Amino acid sequence: MKSMIKKFLAFSAITVLLAGCASQDTQVLQDKNKSLEQQLTSANSEIRQLKQTESELRDTIGELRQTANVLTTEKTSRVEESSSLRGQVRKFVQNNIDNLKSFMVQGNILDYVGSELVPRAKLDKGPIFIVDFANAMPSDGVLTGVGGNFTKPGMVTVKVLHPVEGQHVVTWESKPLEVTAVGKQQVQFPVSVGVEKGDIVGYYFASTPNVGYDVSTGDTLYADADVALGATVSKVFMSGATERRAYSLGVYGLLDTNN
């Protein structure tokens, strides 16, 4: 009997102990669940805020894109208007320049740099590149054309050479210019060219030249081959130093008399 009572008491103690542990575990789980629920609520709140922020950002991006499209359209319109206006101004200025050049040519009031345009006895027999070292630009200005005393119709290319450290660099050249008549003639450049004081002028004849020359009165040197734009020309590599040639060639333009 006593043994059964002991067993019963032991069982009861164990039961009470297990019940107590179970109660503690249940409380821990409840606390964890409550904490997780709070975290979930907080996360859901943050998600809602993020979604709202995303929506606001999308609206802002849409507005910015719309603004950018409007600005692009306005800019394109202004560029088109500006380009059109610049084109009209350039055309107006060019027309006035052309009229002014024609007026000056007809009135014989352009400045001239070169040898006298008189008939000369000697003629070259083949293609030649010549440089007039005797007639450098006396001042800055603009060249509008070439003049010469021509023996026959033909073509001539005009080049501007700029002095650099004792040599000369070809800084500009015209397209081949057509001379259609004989005698004293002027041919206008399609586009005027600016020159600086000290620049000199070269001429290239791709076939037999149609301009005569004399000796002992000038300082024109020559070479058999053409010289390209950007090339350097040195007097020591050219012929004719002892001949002192003078060709009936020169250029016309508007030079700064105050320079």
Disulfide bonds with the S-S distance in Angstrom:
none
